[in-house]
Amino acid sequence: MKKTYRIDVDCAACADKMEVAAKKTAGVKDCTVNFMTLKMTVEFEEDQDAKTVMKNVRAACKKVEDDCEIFI
């Protein structure tokens, strides 16, 4: 399953850090972050709860870029 989320991030480098952190999160099959549109598209592994995984993605992103936001 794929879902797209609105994000708030200050620069393209920060968006790249968010993408890398999200891809490393358990339950995420793939992730792309588009700085120009301020959107994050996450593809979840099968049998994963999107809300639970996204809480972990948000936490991982906050570790690498503390002023970013993902609107779940």
Residue pairs with C-beta under 8 A, 6 or more apart in sequence:
1 43
1 44
1 50
2 41
2 42
2 43
2 44
3 41
3 42
3 44
3 50
4 39
4 40
4 41
4 42
5 39
5 40
5 41
5 42
5 54
5 70
5 71
5 72
6 38
6 39
6 70
6 71
7 15
7 18
7 33
7 38
7 39
7 40
7 68
7 69
7 70
7 71
8 38
8 68
8 69
8 71
9 15
9 18
9 33
9 35
9 38
9 65
9 68
9 69
10 67
10 68
11 35
12 35
14 65
14 68
15 33
15 34
15 35
16 33
17 61
17 64
17 65
18 33
18 40
18 61
18 64
18 65
18 68
18 70
19 31
19 32
19 33
19 40
20 64
21 57
21 60
21 61
21 63
21 64
22 28
22 31
22 33
22 40
22 42
22 57
22 60
22 61
23 30
23 31
24 60
25 53
25 56
25 57
25 60
26 53
26 56
27 44
27 45
27 48
27 49
27 52
27 53
27 56
28 42
28 43
28 44
28 45
28 53
28 57
29 43
29 44
29 45
30 42
30 43
31 40
31 41
31 42
31 43
31 57
32 40
32 41
33 39
33 40
33 41
34 40
34 41
40 70
42 50
42 53
42 54
42 57
44 50
44 53
51 72
54 70
54 72
55 72
57 70
58 70
58 72
61 68
61 70
62 68
